[in-house]
Amino acid sequence: MKIYTRTGDDGVTGLFGGDRVSKANPRIGVCGAVDEANSAIGFAVSFAGDELGDIVKELLGIQKRLFEIGADLATPMDASPRQNLRVVTEKDVSQLEKLIDRFDHELSPLQSFIIPGGHSCAAGLHLARGVTRRAEREVVAMANKEEVNTQIVVYLNRLSDLLFTLARTVNVRTKATETLWLPRSKE
């Protein structure tokens, strides 16, 4: 199978279920935003060393969930292929919450906002967090017009919290400096 199909050269693409829609369709936009979040996580993982193996393992599982979310978003709620989808559920959200709690135990309490950065992997996770927040906003906007799996919004919200926690954990484990944001004094 070739990587190019030429079926999208006219500005349309196919949804699961067979419908063809404009590549400017909000459904395609949210699929793209979730794909960007997935890619940003993969970018962050590329900087991980051996001391981050447990984090990498969890992130790879999350990347698989993001593919499932993309498939869910690419499938209208009334399309017949939905019966074959693995969709995110409350259980998936609960698993993210357990991961946040697990990794949060390695961190000191937050006293200030943190400027994204530190270790390259942590900086990548901060970037992935921002991209995930945007994907969440785009799914919310689409959900205002079309029916979507409501757990997707919850999952993306919790995922951005986890990515923040993991970025901090990476900085602690690698002994990278976290820069705190302090308000400028009034001049």
C-alpha positions in Angstrom: 0.0 0.0 0.0 1.3 3.4 -1.0 1.5 6.2 1.6 -0.3 8.6 -0.8 -3.8 7.9 -2.1 -4.6 11.1 -4.0 -8.2 10.8 -2.6 -7.7 14.0 -0.5 -6.3 16.1 -3.3 -9.7 17.9 -3.7 -9.7 19.1 -0.1 -12.0 16.3 1.3 -11.3 13.3 3.4 -13.2 10.2 4.6 -14.7 9.6 8.0 -15.1 6.2 9.5 -18.5 5.2 8.2 -17.8 6.4 4.7 -18.9 10.0 4.6 -16.6 12.4 2.8 -16.2 15.8 4.4 -14.1 18.9 3.9 -10.7 18.9 5.5 -11.8 22.2 7.1 -14.7 20.3 8.9 -14.4 20.8 12.7 -14.4 17.0 13.1 -11.2 16.8 11.1 -9.7 19.7 13.0 -10.2 17.9 16.4 -8.7 14.7 15.0 -5.7 16.7 13.9 -5.4 18.4 17.3 -5.4 15.1 19.0 -2.8 13.8 16.6 -0.6 16.8 17.3 -0.9 16.1 21.1 0.1 12.5 20.4 3.1 13.7 18.3 4.2 16.1 21.0 4.2 13.4 23.6 6.3 11.2 21.2 8.7 14.2 20.8 9.0 14.5 24.6 9.6 10.7 25.0 12.5 10.9 22.5 14.5 12.8 25.2 13.8 10.4 28.0 16.7 8.5 29.6 16.8 5.3 31.5 15.7 6.9 34.8 12.4 7.8 33.1 11.5 4.3 31.9 8.3 4.0 34.0 7.2 7.4 32.7 7.9 6.4 29.1 5.9 3.2 29.5 2.9 5.1 30.8 3.2 7.7 28.0 3.3 5.0 25.3 0.0 3.6 26.7 -1.5 7.1 26.6 -0.4 7.5 23.0 -2.4 4.3 22.1 -5.4 5.8 23.9 -5.0 9.0 21.8 -5.2 6.9 18.6 -8.5 5.4 20.0 -9.7 8.9 20.7 -8.8 10.0 17.2 -10.8 7.1 15.8 -13.7 7.9 18.1 -13.7 11.5 16.9 -13.5 10.5 13.2 -16.6 8.3 13.6 -20.0 10.1 13.8 -22.1 8.9 16.7 -24.7 7.4 14.3 -22.2 5.6 12.1 -22.2 1.8 12.1 -18.4 1.4 12.6 -18.9 2.7 16.2 -19.7 -0.8 17.4 -16.1 -1.8 16.7 -14.4 1.1 18.4 -12.5 1.0 21.7 -13.6 4.3 23.3 -12.3 6.0 26.4 -14.4 5.6 29.5 -14.5 6.7 33.1 -12.1 3.9 33.8 -9.5 5.4 31.5 -9.9 8.8 33.3 -9.6 7.1 36.6 -6.3 5.5 35.5 -5.0 8.9 34.6 -5.9 10.2 38.1 -4.1 7.3 39.7 -1.0 8.1 37.7 -1.2 11.8 38.7 -1.4 10.7 42.4 1.4 8.3 42.0 3.9 10.7 40.4 2.8 13.7 42.5 4.2 11.9 45.6 7.7 12.5 44.1 7.1 16.3 44.1 7.3 19.1 46.6 4.1 21.1 46.9 3.6 23.8 44.3 4.2 27.3 45.6 4.2 29.2 42.4 3.5 28.9 38.7 6.3 27.2 36.8 7.8 28.5 33.6 7.8 25.5 31.1 11.3 24.2 30.6 14.0 22.3 32.5 15.1 19.0 31.0 14.4 18.5 27.3 11.9 15.7 28.1 10.1 18.0 30.6 10.0 20.9 28.2 8.5 18.5 25.6 5.9 17.4 28.1 5.0 21.0 28.8 4.6 21.5 25.1 2.4 18.4 24.9 0.3 19.8 27.8 -0.4 23.0 25.9 -1.3 21.1 22.7 -3.5 18.8 24.7 -5.3 21.8 26.2 -5.9 23.1 22.7 -7.3 19.8 21.6 -9.6 19.8 24.6 -10.9 23.2 23.7 -11.5 22.1 20.1 -13.4 19.0 21.2 -15.6 21.2 23.5 -16.3 23.5 20.5 -17.2 20.6 18.3 -19.4 19.1 21.1 -21.4 22.3 21.1 -22.5 21.5 17.6 -22.3 17.7 17.3 -22.6 14.8 19.7 -19.3 13.3 20.9 -18.2 10.9 23.5 -18.2 13.2 26.6 -15.4 11.2 28.2 -13.0 12.5 25.6 -13.2 16.0 27.1 -12.7 14.7 30.6 -9.8 12.4 29.4 -8.0 15.3 27.7 -8.5 17.6 30.7 -7.0 15.0 33.0 -4.2 14.2 30.5 -3.0 17.8 30.5 -2.8 17.6 34.4 -0.8 14.4 34.1 1.6 15.9 31.5 2.2 18.8 33.9 2.9 16.4 36.8 5.2 14.3 34.6 7.1 17.3 33.4 7.8 18.2 37.0 8.7 14.6 37.9 11.2 14.5 35.0 12.8 17.7 36.3 13.1 16.3 39.8 14.5 12.9 38.6 17.0 14.5 36.2 17.9 17.2 38.8 17.0 19.9 36.2 16.1 23.3 37.5 12.5 24.4 37.5 12.1 28.1 37.0 9.4 29.6 39.1 7.3 32.4 37.8 7.4 35.4 40.1 5.3 38.5 39.3 7.2 41.6 38.3 7.3 44.2 40.9 5.2 47.3 40.1 7.4 50.0 38.6 
